[in-house]
Amino acid sequence: MTTHADAPRLDPAALRNLTRDGEGPRLLDVRTPGEFRTAHIPGSYNVPLDTLREHRAELLHHLDEDVILICRSGARAAQAEQALAEAGLPNLRVLDGGVMAWETAGGPLTRGPERWDLERQVRLVAGTLVLVSGITDLFLPGLHLIGTAVGAGLAVAALTNTCAMGMLLSKLPYNRGPRTDVDTVVAALRDSS
């Protein structure tokens, strides 16, 4: 798989300067709808990573060449950059450090109901699986292998900068929030042109 590791990164201060007058690049937030509703950069559009991958050709026709991709920390935005670059959209940039860095730098956020982000959910599920398998191994030998498998999965996630557990958790109703309708996203992108 080809990666686009050389994709330009944009720090929060630079993005703030670009968006100061209300104009500027198009901001695509590729987090889940639940994460987006909790907090997002004003003026950004929510196009979850799975939706973006599935409908990238359709979205491509409604994106200009000045697009900033945003997620929680930058990893999913980099995956979105790769998908859009492969579809032929040049000049993509990723917000370095994502919404976390933006907030730390004092950037404004539109806030909604608080939800746990995917990373925190992954830590809860992985930790619980390891804890429960370790305790139940006292009564049913061999169950510690579940914890070993979770540890191996976390190591692979770190090495590949992807997370299968996170992808699975993102499909839960809690994380999906209101369903992202591609036609609504396209209409919003068209209206803002």
Summary of the structure (lengths in Angstrom):
residues: 193
radius of gyration: 18.3
end to end distance: 33.2
largest distance: 63.7
contacts: 573
relative contact order: 0.17
helix: 52%
strand: 10%
